[in-house]
């Protein structure tokens, strides 16, 4: 049996958030309509890589705001408040890796 898993983003449910794989690292596709956002939350003990696939988004990280456009990739600590807010229809791929 192979450890290789293949997922097409186009095949995922279009509910805004979809988990790509069952196991670590936790990998999520996030789709937000223009002006839609996710309330502030945390992912304790995780390092997060956030890859903006399309659109424009403001990523609130604690007191900092990082403005992302398609192709941008940012890495940050999940112990802080996190709140993405889409300026335009947006899609991102998030990888949440255990920092333990």
N, C-alpha and C positions, 0 to 999 in steps of 0.2 A: 504494500500500500504506500502511495506517495504522500509526502507532507505538503505538496504543492496545492494551493487553493486558488481558483480563478473566479473573479466576480466582475461583471460588467455593471458600471454605475447606471447604465440605461435600463437594466433589468430590475432595479430595486423599486420597491413601492414608492410612490410619490407623496409620502405623508410629511415630508420636511426633514425627518431624521431616519436614517436606516443604518443598522449595524451590518457591516460587510462580512465579518468573520466571527465565529463563535468563541475563539480563544485569543489569548494575548498575542500581540498588543491589541487593545480595544481599538477598532477602526470604524469610523462613522462618516457617512455622507450627510451634510447639512445643507438643506435647500430653504431659502428664505425669499419671500416676495418683497418687493420694494417697500420700505418703511416697516417691515416686520422685524421683530427681534426676539431674543431669548432673555428672560429675566436673569439677573445676576445669580450666579451659582459657583460652586467650587468642585474640583476633582482632586481631593486630597491625595497626597503621595503619588501624584502622576506628573510626568513631564509631557507636554503637549506640543505636537507639531501640527500647525494649522496651515493648509495649502488652499489658497483662494483660487478656485478653478475658473469662475466666471463672475462677472458683476463687480460691484463696489460695496464695501462693507466697513463699518467702524467697529473695531474690536476693543471693548472697554476691558482693561486689565488693571484692577484696583483703581488707582487714581490716574492711570495713563490711558490714552486713547491712541490706538494704532490704526491708521487708515490703510486698507488693503484694496488692491485692484487685481484683476486676473493675472495669475502667474506669481504673485507674491507668496512667500512662505515665511512664517514666523514660528519661533519656538519659545515656550514659556512654561513657568511653574504653575501647576494646577491648584496650588494651595491658596491662591488669591481669588478675589471675586472676578468672574468672567462673564461678559455679556456682549455677544455679537448683535449688531444692529445694521440691517441692510439699507444702503442708500438706493440701490437698484436691485432688481431680481438677481439673486446670488446663489452660487453653489460652492461648497468647500468640502475638502476631505480632511478629517481630523484623525490623528493617530495619538492615542493616549497610552503611554508606556509607564509601567510601574517604575517608580524611582527608588524602590526598596531593593 
